[in-house]
Amino acid sequence: MESTTGFAHYWAQGDAVSHTVAYVLLLMSVASWYYILSKAWSSWRIRAGSNALEDFWQAPTLADAIGAMQGLDSEAIYTPMAERAAAAADLSNRPQPGVSLNAATDPGELITRTLRREINRVSARLERGLTLLASVGSTAPFVGLFGTVWGIYHALAAVSASGTVQIDKVAGPVGEALIMTALGLVVAIPAVLAYNAFTRINRVRLAELDGFAHDLHAYLTTGERVGNGERRAAS
């Protein structure tokens, strides 16, 4: 016998509004899972390269340190900061007054500005997609609830038009309409959990990056130039 209950029956009996709500929930789910999987993969790669900072400070020269970091920093989180800070340090030591604003800037300020710009770049990259996850987590239940209310309204209107009000005639359509609320929760819960997890992970990563920037700034501003163009800590 053909089933007269369930989501298939609800979909067949639904109108354009019900179908639109279902498509919106599907779109939300696809978008949130795309960011969940992509950011999980990126976070794993960043964690796998967490030894890059240790190898950086174990290298004998700055060039060797950057080269060692490049091999581990597959997500390019720390390497661009070291490269651009080193370039800023070299620029600040060139006797080129008046050539550019960078050349006329105090060396420490130039390095600080470069490091701050890199921290902002990484922060924006790590936070990409979190707004969408937060939006999906907060709005998907209400989108599903709207679909449920709309479905219940049409179910009750159909029962009223039939002229007979029986519990078995009401329970089926109302139960089918409640499926939309369940779908809204199914979409929202993973998005909320992922948002909280990635927020914590990003906080830890940015703390590590800030510490690395502080150490790098101290190294570049208190070092001295040697013959091969590298820097070493001043004794």
N, C-alpha and C positions, 0 to 999 in steps of 0.2 A: 504493500500500500504506500502511496505517496505521503511523505511526511508533511504535516500541516503546522509544525512548530520548528523552532530553531532559527539560526541566522539566515539560512537559505530562504526560508519562507518569509522572514522579515524583510530580506532584501528584495524579494519578488513583489511584496506588497508595498514597499517603500516608494516615496515620491522623489522628486529632484532634490529636495532639501535633505532628506535622509541620506541619499547617495553622496551628496556633496560633503556632508559631515564625515562620512566614512572615508572618503578620499582625502579629506584634510587630515584626519588621524593617520592614514597610511603615509601621507607625505611627511608628517611630523616624525613618524616612527623611522622612516628611511633616512631622513636627514640626521636625526639624533644618533642612530646606530652607525652612520657613516663617520660622524665625529668621534663617537665612542671608540670604534675600532681603530681609526687612524691615530687618535691621540694616545690610545693604549700602546700601539706599536711604536710611536715616537717616544713615549715615556720609557718604554723598555730599552730602546736603543740609547737613550740618554743615560739611563742607569748602567747599562753595560759599559759605557765609556766613562764611568765615574773615576776610573784610575788615571784619567788624562791629567788631572790637576797634580796628582802625586808625581807622575812621570815628568811633568813640566818643571817642577822645582828640583828634580834630581838630575836634570840635564846640565852639562858643563857651560854651555853658552845659550844666549837667547834664541839664536837661529836653530840650534839643536832642540831646544825646548819646544819651540813652535812646530818643528818637524815631527817630534815625538807626539805632540798633542794632536796633530792632524790625523795620525794613524788611528787614534782611538775616538776622537770626537766626530763620529759619523753624522751627527745631527747639526754640526757647526754651531754649537752653543758657546764654547769657550774660545775656540781658535780665532774667529774674527776679532774678538776683543783684544787678544794678545797681539795680533798682527797690526791692528790699527793703532793701538796704544804705542807699540814700538815705532811705528811710522810717525806718530805725533811727537814722540820723544826725539827722533832723528831730525824732524823738521824744526823743532824748537832749538836745536843746537846748531843750525846752519846760520851763518852770519849774513842774513838777507833782509835787513831792515827795510820796511816800506814796500816789499814785493807783494805781500798779502797780509790780511788781518791775522791769519794764523801765525805768520812769521813774527808779527809784532806783539803777539800775545805772550803773557808770562808762561814759561814752560810748564809749571805745575798746573796752571789753569787750563792750558791746552790739553794736557793729558787727562785732567779731571773731566773736561767737557767731552772728550772722546770716549772715556769709560762710561760716563752717564748716558751718552747716546747709544752705546752698545747695550747697556742694561735695559734701556727703554725698548730697543729693538727686540731683544730676547723676550722681555715681558709681554710685548704685544703679540709675539709669535706664540708663546705658551698659552695666552688667554684667548687665542682665536678659537671660536666655536663654543666657548663657555656661555656666552650670552644666549646663543640658540638653545643650548641644553637647559639653561635656567628658564627660558621662555616656554619651552616645550613642557618642562616639569610643572610649571605653574598654570599653564592654560589648557593642557590636554584634558584634565578631568572635567573642566567646564565645557569644553567642546563636546565631550562625550555626554555630559549631562544635558546639554542642549538637544542632542540627538535623541536622548531618552524622553525628554519632555515633549518634543515634537512627535515622537512615535506614540506616546501615551495619549496625546491629544487626538491623533487620528484614530487610534484604537477605540477610545471612548466615543468619538463621533460616529464611528461605524456601528458600534453596539447600540447607541442611541437611535440611529436611523433604522436599525432592524426592528425596533419596537419591543424587544425582549431583552431583559437584563438578567443574565445568569452568570454565576461565578466562573464556570468553565469557559464561557465565551469571553470573559474579561481577563482571566488569568493568563491565557496564552499570549494574546497580543501585548499585554503589559510586560510579561516576562521577556518577550522578544525585544521590546523597547529597552529594557534594562541592559541588554547586551552592549549597547552603545556606551553606557557608563563604565562597564567592565573594560571595554576596549580603551577608553580614555585613561583608565588607571594602568593598563598594561603598557601604554605608550609613556605615561608620565613617570612611573616608578624607576625604570632604568635610567632615564634622563636625570632624575634627581640624585640617585646614587652616584652616577658617573660625575655629575657636577661637583658634588662634595668631595669625591675622591681626587679628581683632577685639581681642585682648588688647593687641597692639602699638598699634593705632589708639587704643584707650581710654587707654593710657598717655600718648600724645602729647597727646590732648585734655585729660586731667586736669592735665597739666603746664601747658598754656596757661591753663586755668581757674585753677589755683593762682597763676600769675603775675598774671593779671588781678585776682584777689582781693587779692593783696598790694599792687598798685598802687592799687586802689580804696580799700583801707583807709588807705593813706598819704595819699591825696587827701582823703578825708572827715575824717580826724582832724587833719590839719595845715591844713585850709582855714579860712576865716572866713566868717561869714554876711554877705550883702549885702542891699540893700533888697528885691530881688525874690524873696527866699527861696532863691536858688541859692547854691552854694558856689564859691569860686575858690581856687586855690592861694595860700597865704600867701607873700608876698614876703620 
